[in-house]
Amino acid sequence: MSAFFRSASKDYMRSLVIGLIAAAIGLPLGCVCVLIPLGIVTTSDQASIWILIVPMAAFLFLLFGGGIAVAGFSLYRRKSRLDSVFAPLGLTGSLYMLNGRQYRGDAQGRQVDVRFYRGPTLEIYVSTSVQTRAGMAERSALGTALAGFFNRTPLQLDDPALSGLDVYALDEGWTRLLLAQPEARAALLRLMQASNWAALHQVHLQPGAFQLRLYRNRNLFKYDISPEEGRQWLEDLMTLARVAESLPAPQVTAQASSAEQMVRSGGLGKVVLPITIAMVVALLVGIPLCGIAITMAILALAK
């Protein structure tokens, strides 16, 4: 089974565990706070409507208040852990797309951008003057099939150390020259083994930046990153950028698209954040109002 499908199965298992926990808590509360009072009010002419309103209000408070408390604790814990990794590297952290984190700053004269968001996905960008494209990923049947669908063919590499990778390049000759450099090859291989939790590892050269992308979790819940790992990943990306710039310039070049520039700079998070907040507010307001409306309709029909 490929890493993608293994991680997807863990996603379903994770969702199932969370759903079972939520049901184990929510269903008994719903019975006690909603169904039982509703039954009392609809079967007794002497029962006050407050017998229904007060427990339902308590149920909604516990439901949404507990969810907000759990989400807040999760965000705080994630912030603390990621700050301990990337703040010592001279990067400044901030919120990204409501439940993620991003870090920006300069290191060794290069712009560094880091983003961690749902997936879990970690992306680290290090700026470079090289203006071409290349991609390296662990070889898999799914990846090869997708590449064939988009009419892309991986490079044929003679180096046994790189036999487990699929490498795609805009300038094939220049990319081969980069991978022939021992320092760059060693850095790339370390990055392709980065982290104990990431199921998928990718290294991309976009016009103007090297990117490490760690995606999906091979564990059920845990995805810790140590400060030593963060520093090593950044150093390896710096090595790739430095070695790439020491080579003759690529003959086949490209320019970063506006979408790539937006994603790299964190602008996508600024666009998505207000939309996400509006959707959350709509849910927090809409669900209780729907519950109240349904209850009132039931009471009206019962009479």
Backbone as a ProteinNet text record, in pm:
[ID]
protein_1_A
[PRIMARY]
MSAFFRSASKDYMRSLVIGLIAAAIGLPLGCVCVLIPLGIVTTSDQASIWILIVPMAAFLFLLFGGGIAVAGFSLYRRKSRLDSVFAPLGLTGSLYMLNGRQYRGDAQGRQVDVRFYRGPTLEIYVSTSVQTRAGMAERSALGTALAGFFNRTPLQLDDPALSGLDVYALDEGWTRLLLAQPEARAALLRLMQASNWAALHQVHLQPGAFQLRLYRNRNLFKYDISPEEGRQWLEDLMTLARVAESLPAPQVTAQASSAEQMVRSGGLGKVVLPITIAMVVALLVGIPLCGIAITMAILALAK
[TERTIARY]
85	0	88	56.9	138.9	124.1	222.5	218.9	92.7	46.7	-73.2	-194.9	-213.9	-331.8	-320.1	-199.2	-182.2	-221	-175.3	-208.8	-356.9	-417.1	-560.8	-640.4	-596.5	-665.5	-653.1	-537.1	-521.6	-614.1	-635	-727.9	-868.8	-913.3	-1046.8	-1056.9	-951.8	-952.7	-956.1	-878.5	-876.3	-1014	-1077.9	-1212.1	-1311.6	-1296.4	-1386.4	-1370.8	-1246.2	-1222	-1282	-1257.2	-1311.4	-1463.8	-1522.9	-1668.1	-1727.8	-1662.6	-1712.1	-1704.9	-1595.1	-1583.5	-1691.6	-1711.8	-1814.6	-1953.2	-1981.6	-2111.9	-2129.6	-2021.2	-2029.8	-2059.7	-2016.8	-2043.6	-2173.5	-2192.8	-2305.7	-2440.2	-2448.8	-2579	-2641	-2565.3	-2626	-2668.1	-2583.9	-2619.8	-2746	-2755.3	-2873.2	-2999.3	-2989	-3105.4	-3149.4	-3050.4	-3082.4	-3132	-3067.6	-3096.1	-3203.5	-3231	-3324.3	-3443.1	-3415.6	-3524.7	-3614.4	-3554.2	-3636.3	-3719.6	-3659.2	-3743.7	-3849.8	-3814.4	-3912.1	-4029.1	-3999.1	-4105	-4195.1	-4134.2	-4213.9	-4307.7	-4254.9	-4334.8	-4448.5	-4422.2	-4524.6	-4629.8	-4603.1	-4699.6	-4772.9	-4728.6	-4791.5	-4840.5	-4965.5	-5020.6	-4973.7	-4924.7	-4883.2	-4735.4	-4659.9	-4515.4	-4488.1	-4392.7	-4353	-4256.3	-4264.1	-4173.2	-4028.4	-4004.9	-3867.1	-3800.4	-3883.6	-3827	-3751.1	-3794.5	-3727	-3617.3	-3643.8	-3550.3	-3419.4	-3429.2	-3307.5	-3213.9	-3262.1	-3170.8	-3114.9	-3199.8	-3150.1	-3040.4	-3058.6	-2954.1	-2825.8	-2840.2	-2722.3	-2654.2	-2735.4	-2679.8	-2601.6	-2659.3	-2591.4	-2463.9	-2469.8	-2350.3	-2239.9	-2276	-2175.9	-2122.6	-2213.9	-2173.8	-2076	-2115.7	-2031.2	-1917.4	-1947.4	-1841.1	-1731	-1771.5	-1670.1	-1589.1	-1657.9	-1585.1	-1485.9	-1528.4	-1438.9	-1321.6	-1348.6	-1241.1	-1139.1	-1187.3	-1095.6	-1013.8	-1081.2	-1010.4	-907.2	-944.9	-851.3	-729.5	-752.9	-640.2	-549.1	-610.4	-531.4	-445.9	-505.2	-430.5	-317.1	-344.1	-240.4	-124.8	-157.5	-52.3	29.9	-39	31.7	122.3	71.5	151.4	276.7	260.8	375.4	480.5	435	529.6	603	528.4	591.9	679.7	638.1	721.9	856.7	855.6	981.1	1074.9	1018.6	1100.1	1152	1063.6	1099.3	1135.3	1087.5	1125.9	1276.1	1342.7	1487.8	1566.7	1503.6	1570.9	1559.8	1500.4	1487.5	1363.3	1264.8	1142.9	1029.6	945	832	705.5	632.4	513.7	385.4	283.5	151	48.2	-80.9	-189.4	-196.2	-235.6	-250.5	-376.9	-471.2	-596	-667.4	-677.3	-756	-696.8	-656.2	-607.1	-462.6	-393	-253.9	-159.8	-32.1	70.2	162.3	213.8	313.8	425.8	544.3	664	738.9	789.3	863.1	985.5	1089.7	1209.2	1325	1441.4	1563.9	1660.9	1728.9	1832.5	1943.9	2064.6	2181.5	2158.1	2087.8	2063.8	1955.8	1877.9	1771.4	1636.1	1532.6	1396.9	1348.8	1293.6	1243.1	1095.3	1013.7	870.8	834.5	763	721.3	571	503.1	360.4	324.8	240.6	189.5	38	-32	-177	-235.6	-368	-442.9	-386.1	-379.4	-328	-278.4	-183.1	-104.9	-6.2	19.4	111.8	211	338.3	443.7	515.2	526.1	596.9	702.8	824.5	934.7	990.9	995.2	1049.3	1178	1278.5	1403.8	1430.5	1451.8	1466.4	1598.2	1597.3	1716.4	1705.9	1819.3	1818.9	1793.6	1790.3	1771.5	1627.4	1611.8	1479.5	1446	1421.5	1376.2	1290.8	1248.5	1159.8	1215.5	1199.1	1233	1155.7	1127.6	1055	1109.6	1120.9	1168.3	1069.1	1031.5	936.6	970.8	927.8	946.8	868.6	932	868.2	750	638.5	519.1	438.8	356.4	274.1	173.8	118.1	21.1	86.9	205.3	275.1	314	361.4	398.7	277.1	163.8	41.2	-6.7	-2.6	-44.9	46.9	178.1	272.7	245.9	215.4	182.9	56	-41.6	-166.6	-141	-45.9	-12.8	103.1	135.8	237.3	374.2	408.9	540.1	618.5	744.5	829.2	944.2	965	1076.1	1210	1312.7	1447.3	1496.7	1573.2	1640.7	1776.2	1793.1	1914.6	1996.9	2128.1	2218.5	2264.7	2243.1	2290.7	2202.5	2258.1	2176.9	2114.9	2181.6	2128.4	1997.1	1974	1852.1	1749.5	1770.8	1684.4	1541.1	1522.6	1389.1	1312.4	1367.9	1304.7	1259.1	1151.9	1111.5	1148.8	1224.7	1272.5	1218.8	1155	1101	1169.8	1199.9	1277.8	1238.4	1240.4	1221.1	1349.1	1463.2	1594.3	1663.3	1652.8	1701.7	1853	1926.4	2072.2	2117.6	2058.7	2098.2	2062.3	1944.6	1902.7	1994	2035.1	2130.6	2261.7	2305.6	2429	2414.7	2297.7	2274.1	2279.1	2212.4	2208.2	2342.8	2431.5	2565.1	2657.1	2617.8	2700.2	2679.7	2784.6	2768.5	2697	2727.7	2667.1	2516.6	2478.2	2335.9	2262	2324.6	2260.8	2239.5	2337	2323.4	2212.3	2205.9	2100.8	1963	1950.5	1822.6	1779.8	1870.9	1836.5	1794.8	1858.6	1815.7	1674.5	1645.1	1511.8	1405.5	1439.4	1342.6	1317.6	1397.3	1375.9	1330.6	1293.6	1262.1	1139.6	1146.8	1037.3	1000.1	948.3	899.3	750.7	681.1	535.6	491.2	567.7	520.6	515.8	402.4	388.1	444.2	437	481	585.1	694.1	803	824.5	832.9	858.2	953	1042.7	1129.9	1108.9	1074.7	1048.2	1142.5	1185.9	1251.5	1153	1098.8	1015.9	1103	1062.7	1142.2	1155.1	1276.7	1301.8	1298.1	1272.2	1264.3	1276.8	1346.4	1343.1	1237.5	1161.2	1052.6	1061.2	1048.1	1027.7	880.8	817.2	676.4	660.3	615.9	584.2	432.8	373.3	227.7	171.5	62.4	-14.1	63.5	-13.4	42.8	36.1	149.7	150.9	110.6	108.7	61.3	-88	-148.4	-290.6	-314.7	-236.3	-253.6	-121.4	-17.4	105.8	181.3	226.8	312.1	408.2	485.8	580.5	695.7	748.6	867.8	964.8	1086.3	1184.8	1260.3	1312.3	1393.1	1512.4	1571.8	1686.5	1646.3	1527.2	1479.2	1455.2	1386.8	1359.4	1486	1586	1713	1782.5	1779.6	1844.7	1775.9	1641.9	1569.8	1602.2	1608.5	1641.2	1783.5	1876.5	2015.2	2027.1	1952.5	1959	1901.5	1793.6	1739.6	1837.8	1904	2007	2120.4	2158	2264.7	2224.8	2102	2054.6	2057.5	2012.4	2010.7	2152.6	2243.3	2381	2450.2	2434.9	2498.6	2437.1	2305.2	2238.2	2287.9	2310.6	2355.8	2502.6	2576.5	2717.2	2735.1	2630.1	2636.6	2610	2646.2	2606.2	2455	2408	2263.9	2189.6	2067.2	1988.7	1962.8	1956.2	1926.9	1776.4	1699.2	1552.8	1500.3	1445	1403.6	1252.4	1204.7	1062.1	1048.5	927.9	895.8	786.9	795.2	693.1	558.4	453.9	320.9	268.8	163.7	104.5	48.9	-4.5	-55.7	57.9	170.8	285.7	335.2	341.7	386.8	291.3	160.9	63.5	78.1	90.3	104.6	233.5	342.2	472.7	478	413.2	417.3	316.1	227.7	124.5	-1.2	-7.8	-124.9	-251.1	-237.6	-354.7	-425.7	-346.6	-406.7	-485.3	-437.8	-509.5	-642.2	-647.2	-772.1	-870.4	-820.4	-906.7	-955.9	-875.2	-908.7	-1044.4	-1075.6	-1207.1	-1322.6	-1302.2	-1407.2	-1431.3	-1323.7	-1335.7	-1404.9	-1367.1	-1429.7	-1578.8	-1615.3	-1756.9	-1834.4	-1774.8	-1841.6	-1858.7	-1756.7	-1766	-1873	-1875.8	-1977.8	-2117.2	-2131.6	-2261.9	-2306.9	-2213.7	-2248.1	-2286	-2206.4	-2233.1	-2368	-2407.4	-2535.8	-2648.4	-2622.8	-2728.2	-2776.8	-2685.5	-2727.1	-2818.1	-2782.7	-2876.9	-3011.1	-3011	-3137.5	-3223	-3158.8	-3232.5	-3290.9	-3213.1	-3261.6	-3381.5	-3374.2	-3486.3	-3609.3	-3589.5	-3701.7	-3768.1	-3688	-3744.7	-3822.3	-3766.6	-3834.2	-3968.6	-3969.3	-4092.6	-4196.4	-4149.3	-4242.5	-4302.1	-4219.5	-4269.9	-4373.8	-4343.6	-4439.4	-4568.9	-4559.2	-4680.1	-4764.6	-4702.2	-4775.2	-4833.9	-4763.1	-4811.9	-4939.3	-4956.3	-5077.7	-5196.3
-120	0	124.3	223.4	344.2	430.7	523	612.9	698	736	819.9	746.8	621.5	547.9	508	482.6	454.4	575.8	694.9	816.2	848	818.5	841.5	752.1	627	537	587.2	644.9	703.5	823.7	900.3	1013.7	966.3	861.2	808.3	753	685.6	631.3	744.8	851.3	966.5	1031.2	1047.4	1106.1	1017.2	885.6	792.5	802	806.7	817	946.5	1057.5	1185.7	1183.2	1123.4	1114.8	1031.4	918.9	834.3	905.8	979.1	1055.2	1162.2	1233.1	1337.4	1278.1	1160.9	1097.2	1049.6	995.3	946.4	1059.1	1179.8	1294.7	1364	1384.1	1465.1	1396.9	1266.3	1199.1	1192.9	1151.7	1154.2	1294.8	1393.5	1531.4	1574.7	1537.7	1574.2	1510.2	1384.9	1317.5	1385.2	1414.5	1472.9	1615.8	1694	1838.2	1876.4	1788.4	1826.3	1730.3	1602.3	1509	1488.7	1470.5	1449.3	1572.6	1695	1813.5	1833.2	1802.6	1816.8	1720.3	1599.2	1503.3	1548	1606.7	1655.3	1766.7	1862.2	1977.9	1936.5	1843.6	1805.8	1711.7	1647	1551.3	1603.8	1716.7	1771.8	1913.9	1939	2073.6	2167.4	2110.1	2191.5	2233.6	2171.5	2198.8	2336.8	2406.1	2537.9	2523.5	2621.9	2621.7	2634.1	2689	2704.9	2570.5	2467.6	2333.9	2289.6	2341.1	2309.9	2410.6	2539	2643.8	2637.4	2622.5	2625.1	2507.6	2382.4	2272	2283.7	2333.8	2348	2453.1	2564.3	2667	2611.2	2530.8	2468.8	2372.9	2298.3	2204.6	2278.3	2386	2463.8	2526.8	2573.7	2633.1	2528.4	2409.1	2303.5	2257.9	2250.8	2202.6	2298.5	2426.3	2523	2572.8	2592.8	2637.2	2534.3	2406	2300.1	2289.8	2302.5	2298.5	2411.3	2532.2	2647.6	2630.7	2577.1	2556.6	2455.8	2345.5	2244	2301.1	2375.7	2435.6	2537.3	2617.5	2717	2652.8	2545.3	2474.9	2413.7	2355.6	2295.9	2400.4	2518.1	2625.7	2675.6	2687.3	2735.3	2636.1	2507.5	2406.1	2402.9	2413.6	2414.1	2536.4	2650.9	2774.2	2759.5	2706.1	2691.7	2598.9	2487.4	2390.5	2445.9	2509.4	2561	2682.3	2765.6	2879.4	2832	2721.4	2670.2	2619.2	2587.5	2537.6	2652.1	2745.5	2843.7	2982.4	3017.8	3147.7	3156.5	3050.8	3059	3077.3	3051.3	3069.9	3213.8	3300.7	3441.5	3471.7	3381.2	3398.3	3447.4	3533.1	3588.7	3513.9	3467.1	3386.4	3466.3	3414.2	3475.6	3370.3	3404.9	3314.6	3296.4	3175.5	3148.1	3066.4	3121.4	3053.2	2996.6	3073.6	3047.1	2939.9	2824.8	2717.5	2679.6	2758.7	2729.7	2835.2	2819.2	2915	2942.9	3065.2	3098.7	3178.4	3166.6	3232.8	3295.6	3416.2	3487.2	3553.2	3566.6	3634.2	3612.8	3660.5	3645.6	3554.5	3470.7	3383.9	3373.4	3406.1	3401.6	3482.6	3594.2	3681.8	3634.6	3533.8	3482.3	3496.8	3520.7	3525.8	3384.1	3364.9	3234.2	3248.2	3160.1	3155.7	3013.3	3001.8	2871.2	2875.1	2767.9	2758.5	2617.5	2611.8	2484.2	2496.4	2405.6	2414.8	2274.8	2272.2	2146.9	2047.5	1921.8	1815.7	1695.4	1713.3	1836.1	1855.8	1982.3	2018.7	2120.9	2095.7	2190.5	2228.9	2359.6	2410.5	2509.8	2490.9	2582.8	2632.6	2765.6	2828.3	2902.4	2887	2962.2	3028	3157.8	3230.4	3197	3208	3186	3273.1	3298	3376.4	3290.1	3158.1	3066.7	3075.9	3086.4	3104	2987.2	2871.7	2757	2670.1	2554.2	2467	2325	2261.6	2120.8	2067.9	1939.8	1878.4	1741.2	1709.5	1579	1521.4	1396.6	1330.9	1183.6	1121.3	977.5	904.2	804.8	732.5	650.4	660	583.7	558.6	453.3	420	531.6	589.7	697.2	819.9	856.7	973.5	955.2	835.7	808.6	813.8	761.5	763.2	906.4	988.6	1127.9	1203.8	1177.8	1243.5	1204.9	1075.5	1032.9	1097.8	1118.1	1182.5	1325.1	1394.6	1531.2	1535.6	1419.3	1409.6	1457.4	1418.5	1452.2	1323.6	1325.9	1207.9	1236.5	1151.1	1175	1150.9	1216.5	1198	1056.4	1002.7	875.6	903.6	864.7	897.1	770.5	784.6	671.3	653.5	753.7	749.3	654.9	544.9	451.5	517.9	619.7	687.3	758.1	793.2	865.1	774.2	643.7	550.1	548.5	589.1	589.3	718	809.5	939.3	954.8	1029.1	1077.3	1224.6	1260.3	1397.8	1451.9	1567.2	1634.2	1769.8	1809.7	1931	2003.7	2135.8	2219.1	2221.1	2232.1	2227.7	2099.3	1993.6	1863.4	1862.8	1924.6	1924.8	1995.9	2109.6	2185.5	2108.5	2044.2	1968.3	1849.3	1782.3	1672.4	1723.1	1840.2	1897.9	1928.6	1980.3	2008.8	1880.9	1776.1	1651.3	1579.6	1615.4	1555	1614.1	1725.6	1787.8	1713.1	1656.8	1574.3	1646.6	1774.6	1848.4	1866	1898.2	1915.1	1782.6	1675.9	1545	1497.9	1519.4	1478.6	1557.5	1688.2	1770.9	1725.2	1695.4	1650.5	1518.6	1424.9	1295.4	1308.5	1398	1421.2	1477.8	1572	1631.8	1528.9	1434.6	1333.3	1230.7	1236.7	1151.3	1233.6	1358.3	1450.1	1403.3	1414.2	1390.9	1244.2	1211	1075.8	1063	1176.5	1170.3	1190	1262.7	1296.3	1172	1152.7	1039.6	1072	1197.8	1237.7	1348.4	1334.7	1431.9	1483.3	1612.9	1672.9	1790.7	1806.2	1923.2	1983.6	2111.3	2180	2299.7	2319.3	2444.6	2523	2628.1	2721.5	2839.4	2914.3	3032.7	3126	3132.9	3222.3	3159.1	3028	2967.3	2816	2759.3	2616.2	2591.5	2483.6	2453	2308.7	2290.2	2157.9	2147.6	2038.7	2017.2	1880.1	1880.5	1758.8	1753.6	1638.9	1635.7	1504.1	1513	1402.8	1332.1	1269.3	1212.1	1059.9	995.5	849.8	796.7	884.3	847.3	878.8	838.2	864.2	1009.8	1061.8	1200.3	1277.2	1215.1	1285.6	1332.7	1460.5	1511.1	1617.4	1578	1670.6	1703.1	1825.9	1870.6	1923.2	1873.6	1919.7	2040.6	2126.9	2241	2197	2082.7	2034.2	1998.2	1937.6	1904.1	2029.5	2128.4	2251.8	2320.6	2324.4	2388.2	2311.3	2177.5	2096.7	2112.8	2116.5	2133.3	2267.6	2370.3	2502.6	2505.3	2442.9	2438.6	2363.2	2253.5	2176	2254.2	2328.6	2412.6	2524.6	2580.2	2681.9	2623	2499	2433	2415.5	2370.6	2355.4	2488.4	2594.5	2726.3	2774	2754.2	2801	2723.8	2591.2	2511	2543.2	2558.4	2589.3	2720.7	2819.3	2950.2	2949.6	2848.2	2839.3	2776.7	2717	2652.5	2754.3	2719.7	2806.1	2821.7	2936.8	2964.1	2866.2	2826.1	2736.4	2799.9	2715.9	2764.3	2776.9	2695.1	2701.1	2760.8	2878.3	2952.2	2972.2	3024.8	3053.2	3164.4	3220	3322.7	3270	3307.4	3265.8	3327.1	3246.2	3296.2	3381.1	3456.9	3539	3451.8	3333.3	3242	3191.4	3156.3	3110.7	3221.2	3342.7	3454.4	3478.4	3465.5	3485.2	3378.6	3252.3	3143	3157.6	3188.8	3197.5	3310.3	3420.6	3536.9	3528.8	3427.5	3416.6	3494.7	3553.3	3631.6	3548.8	3419.5	3333.4	3325	3317.9	3311.8	3437	3553.1	3678	3682.5	3617.7	3613.3	3515.2	3398.8	3292.2	3319.8	3387.5	3405.6	3471.2	3588.1	3648.1	3560.7	3486.6	3396.3	3284.8	3229.9	3122.6	3171.7	3291.1	3347.1	3368.4	3419.9	3442.4	3311	3203.8	3074	3019.5	3034.6	2986.1	3061.6	3194.7	3275.6	3235.4	3212.2	3170.7	3038.5	2945.6	2817.7	2835.3	2915.1	2935.1	3001.8	3090.3	3158.8	3077.8	3018.4	2951.7	2823.9	2740.8	2613.6	2632.8	2719	2741.4	2796.2	2888.2	2943.6	2834.7	2744.5	2633.8	2542.3	2516.3	2433.1	2494.7	2626.3	2695.4	2692.5	2715.9	2716.3	2579.1	2472.9	2337.5	2306.3	2346.4	2322.5	2395.1	2521.5	2597.2	2536.2	2484.3	2421.4	2294.7	2216.9	2094.4	2128.4	2232	2272.5	2320.5	2395.5	2445.8	2331.7	2231.2	2117.4	2031.1	2024.2	1944	2000.1	2130.7	2192.3	2174.5
0	0	0	-83.7	-94	29.2	46.1	160.6	159.4	38.9	30.1	84.8	44	88.1	235.5	282.9	425.6	509.3	465.7	540.6	529.1	412.1	395.9	490.1	506.5	599.6	742.3	776.7	910.2	927.1	819.5	826.4	858.8	791.3	817.6	959.5	1005.2	1140	1242.7	1215.3	1304.9	1312.3	1197.6	1195.2	1268.4	1253	1321	1472	1520.7	1664.7	1719.6	1650.1	1694.9	1692.4	1587.8	1579.1	1690.3	1724.5	1833.5	1967.6	1990.4	2115.5	2123.5	2010.6	2008.4	2032.1	1971.7	1990.4	2134.1	2192.7	2330.6	2428.9	2396.1	2483.1	2444.8	2313.8	2268.5	2279.8	2250.4	2252.3	2391.3	2495.1	2629.3	2672.6	2642	2677.1	2603.6	2475.3	2398.2	2454	2497.2	2555.1	2684.4	2771.1	2901.7	2888.7	2802	2795.9	2693.8	2596.3	2489.5	2482.3	2460	2434.9	2556	2672.6	2792.9	2826.3	2832.4	2855.2	2747.6	2621.9	2513.8	2533.7	2576.8	2603.5	2717.6	2821.8	2935.1	2892.1	2814.7	2773.6	2680	2590.8	2491.7	2548.5	2660.8	2716.3	2838.8	2890.5	3012	2986.5	3019.3	3004.5	3115.2	3223.7	3338.3	3331.5	3241.3	3235.8	3177.2	3238.3	3189.7	3072.3	2980.2	2865.2	2908.7	3028.9	3077.6	3106.5	3129.7	3148.8	3023.6	2908.5	2782.4	2750.1	2771.9	2730.2	2808.2	2940	3023	2990.5	2988.4	2952	2810.4	2715.2	2578.9	2571.4	2643	2646.1	2706	2811.3	2872.7	2775.5	2700.2	2601.9	2493.5	2440.3	2337	2391	2516.1	2577.8	2591.1	2638.9	2654.2	2518.4	2420.5	2288.6	2221.7	2211.6	2141.6	2230	2357.6	2447.9	2460.8	2470	2478.3	2350.8	2234.3	2107.3	2093.9	2134.3	2126.5	2221.9	2341.7	2439	2387.7	2328.8	2275.4	2160.1	2070.1	1956.3	2004.9	2104.8	2158.3	2222.3	2297.9	2359.8	2254.2	2149.3	2041.2	1970.7	1943	1877.1	1965.1	2094.5	2187.2	2195.2	2203.1	2211.4	2082.5	1967.1	1839.3	1828.9	1868.8	1865.3	1951	2072.1	2162.3	2103.5	2045.7	1990.8	1869.2	1778.7	1657.8	1688.3	1783.8	1822.5	1875.4	1949.4	2005.1	1895.6	1777.7	1666.3	1580.6	1543.1	1440.3	1494.7	1613.4	1669.8	1695.8	1748.1	1767.6	1637.6	1522.2	1393.8	1344.2	1426.6	1389	1308.1	1310.9	1233.2	1323.1	1269	1342.7	1306.6	1407.6	1385.2	1387.7	1318.2	1317.9	1278.5	1293.8	1258.5	1107	1064.9	922.1	899.9	824.2	789.6	912.7	1017.2	1138	1228.5	1173.6	1259.5	1229.8	1149	1116.1	1169.8	1138.4	1181.1	1062.5	1055.5	955.3	1021.5	964	1016.7	900.2	922.7	818.4	880.8	798.8	845.8	749.9	789.7	710.4	784	708.3	763.2	660.1	702	614.4	486.8	500.3	386.7	292	331.5	246.6	315.9	234.5	286.2	315.8	436.2	477.5	512.5	457.5	487.6	526.9	637.3	688.5	711.5	672.3	700	744.8	847.8	897.2	901.9	834.3	830.2	817	801.6	805.9	705	746.8	661.2	741	836.5	856.1	741.9	711.2	604	655.5	632.4	665.1	536.7	511.4	394.2	440.1	391.6	421.7	289	272.2	152.1	187.7	103.3	115.7	-19.3	-19.5	-145	-213.7	-345.3	-427.1	-551.7	-614.4	-738.1	-861.5	-845.3	-957.5	-1006.8	-1138.6	-1198.1	-1292.1	-1235	-1312.8	-1223.4	-1276.6	-1199.9	-1196.1	-1078.7	-1063.4	-943.7	-945.2	-835	-804.2	-675.1	-632	-532.3	-550.8	-462.2	-453.3	-344.6	-331.1	-441.1	-498.9	-608.4	-556	-627.1	-591.3	-717.2	-713.5	-829.8	-858.2	-751	-769.5	-830.7	-778.4	-831.6	-977	-1011.2	-1149.9	-1242	-1194	-1274.8	-1297.3	-1192.5	-1207	-1301.6	-1290.5	-1380.3	-1525.2	-1548.5	-1683.6	-1735.9	-1646.7	-1687	-1735.8	-1670.9	-1710.4	-1810.8	-1865.8	-1970.9	-1922.4	-1800.7	-1745.8	-1722.9	-1760.7	-1749.3	-1653.1	-1552	-1460	-1527.7	-1475.9	-1528.3	-1500.8	-1591.7	-1571	-1508.3	-1382.8	-1307.2	-1286.6	-1300.9	-1284.2	-1140.4	-1056.4	-918.9	-836.3	-780.3	-700.4	-577.6	-522.9	-404	-433.1	-559.6	-597.5	-664.4	-655.4	-727.6	-673.5	-549.6	-491.7	-514.4	-596	-618	-762.3	-777.9	-909.1	-916.9	-1018.9	-1035.2	-1167.2	-1160.5	-1279.2	-1292.1	-1413.8	-1431.8	-1558.2	-1550.9	-1669.1	-1752.7	-1683.6	-1748.9	-1702	-1779.7	-1736.8	-1715.2	-1806.8	-1795.2	-1669.5	-1640.5	-1521.4	-1394.3	-1393.2	-1274.8	-1251.5	-1357.8	-1342.6	-1282.5	-1327	-1274.5	-1126.1	-1085.9	-943.3	-860.7	-908.1	-832.2	-832.5	-924.3	-927.4	-822.3	-760.6	-657	-525.2	-465.3	-344.2	-230.5	-210.3	-99.8	-121.9	-244.6	-274.8	-267.4	-317.8	-315.2	-171.3	-85.1	55	124.4	96.8	156.5	109.5	-19	-73.8	-10.4	2.5	60.5	205.7	280.1	419.6	423.4	333.8	331.4	293.6	209.1	169.1	280.1	385.9	503	623.6	601	710.5	788.3	920.3	1015	1027.3	1145.5	1169.2	1140.2	1121.3	1103.5	958.9	878.7	744.4	654.6	589.2	498.1	360.3	319.1	186.4	198.8	124.4	125.1	-16.8	-31.5	-162.4	-146.3	-242.7	-250.9	-389.1	-392.5	-518.5	-533.4	-655.7	-692	-776.9	-720.2	-793.3	-835.1	-934.9	-969	-847.9	-793.8	-681.8	-545.2	-534	-400.5	-406.9	-307.3	-281	-174.2	-190.9	-98.8	-51.2	81.6	139.8	178.1	137.4	169.7	233.9	358.6	431.4	445.4	407.1	394.7	446.5	517.8	574.4	684.7	773.1	895.2	890	907.6	910.3	1047.6	1149.2	1282.1	1293	1403.1	1421.8	1459.5	1555.6	1598.7	1608.2	1655.3	1689.7	1565.9	1569.1	1461	1516.1	1614	1676.7	1583	1597.9	1526.5	1631.1	1631.3	1728.8	1673.3	1762	1715.5	1631.2	1666.1	1589.1	1446.1	1431.3	1297.1	1214	1273.3	1201	1153.9	1241	1204.3	1091.9	1098.5	995.7	860.8	859.8	733	668.9	752.7	700	645.8	716.4	670.4	538.2	524.6	400.7	282.9	304.9	197.5	162.2	263	238.1	154.4	184.3	108.7	-36.9	-60.5	-197.5	-272.7	-205.3	-269.9	-300.6	-205.5	-224	-336.5	-338.4	-442.5	-578.2	-583.5	-710.1	-767.8	-683.1	-730	-771.6	-725.7	-764.7	-902.9	-956.1	-1087	-1198.1	-1321.3	-1433.9	-1436.5	-1478.8	-1478.9	-1568.9	-1530.3	-1616.4	-1752.4	-1854.1	-1989	-2013.5	-1942.8	-1954	-1824.6	-1832.4	-1712.6	-1710.7	-1599.6	-1582.9	-1481	-1472.8	-1375.3	-1282.4	-1157.2	-1060.8	-1097.9	-1091.5	-1121	-1005.7	-1031.3	-925.8	-814.4	-849.1	-747	-658.6	-718.3	-639.4	-547.8	-597.2	-514.8	-399	-423.7	-316.8	-209.1	-251.8	-155.8	-77.2	-147.3	-82.7	19.7	-9	80.3	193.8	190.4	293	260.5	139.7	102.3	92.2	59.1	50	184.3	292.8	425.6	458.6	412.6	438.2	364.6	248.2	171.5	233.4	274.9	325.4	466.1	549.3	690.4	711.9	651.1	676.2	628.2	518	468.7	570.2	624.7	723.5	849.1	895.9	1015.7	993.1	875.8	845.4	846.1	792.7	790.5	932.1	1015.9	1154.5	1231.1	1215.5	1283.2	1236.6	1105.6	1052.8	1114.1	1131.6	1193.5	1340	1412.4	1554.6	1577.8	1487.9	1502.5	1439.9	1324	1249.5	1314	1366.4	1424.5	1545.8	1643.8	1755.4	1709.9	1613.1	1564.8	1499.7	1424.6	1364.4	1471.6	1576.8	1686.3	1755.5	1778.9	1843.2	1753.3	1623.2	1529.9	1523	1519.2	1513.9	1640.6	1754.4	1882.2	1888.8	1847.3	1848.3	1754	1639.9	1545.6	1606.2	1676.8	1740.7	1846	1925.4	2029.8	1969.1	1858.7	1794.8	1739.9	1680.7	1627.9	1738.4	1853.4	1965	2023.3	2014.1	2067.7	1971.9
[MASK]
+++++++++++++++++++++++++++++++++++++++++++++++++++++++++++++++++++++++++++++++++++++++++++++++++++++++++++++++++++++++++++++++++++++++++++++++++++++++++++++++++++++++++++++++++++++++++++++++++++++++++++++++++++++++++++++++++++++++++++++++++++++++++++++++++++++++++++++++++++++++++++++++++++++++++++++++

